[in-house]
Amino acid sequence: MRGVERAYAAGDATDFAIKHGGISAQQADVAAQAIAALAGAPVKPETFHPVVHGMLLTGALPRYLSAEIAGEQRVTSQMAMQPTWSPPDKISAKYLAPYLDCTFGSGPGRPGRGR
């Protein structure tokens, strides 16, 4: 809600033109930082700089796509043979993706990829 102090939203509850799981997670990261800072945590809230990540299945090798978004216009985009984000999961966000990888990722004592 624009012009309302201390109101936070992410995902479909926002008026951002692009509805995408990764964008929603990035919005949530920014909101969580702002809320934590208000609560006195030693963090500096970041500005929302959305980046869409995707994997294009080609029938051969996949291609990894990224686009930085400003408003409703593409600012930059790229295609690569390897993921340009880490971890290269379905939803890529600063805090959510590493959490999901740690919680559900494969490795000793972990249940495998549960996404």
WOSUL-V100166 format. One record per backbone hydrogen bond with DSSP energy under -1.0 kcal/mol. CO is the residue of the C=O (numbers start at 1). NH is the residue of the N-H. If there is no record, write none. Layout:
co = (CO:CO)
nh = (NH:NH)
This chain:
co = (1:10:11:20:21:22:23:24:25:26:27:28:29:30:31:32:33:34:35:36:37:41:50:52:54:56:63:64:65:66:67:68:68:70:73:76:78:80:87:95:96:97:98:99:100:101:107)
nh = (4:13:14:24:25:26:27:28:29:30:31:32:33:34:35:36:37:38:39:41:40:43:69:67:65:63:56:80:54:78:52:75:76:73:70:68:66:64:89:99:100:101:102:103:104:105:110)
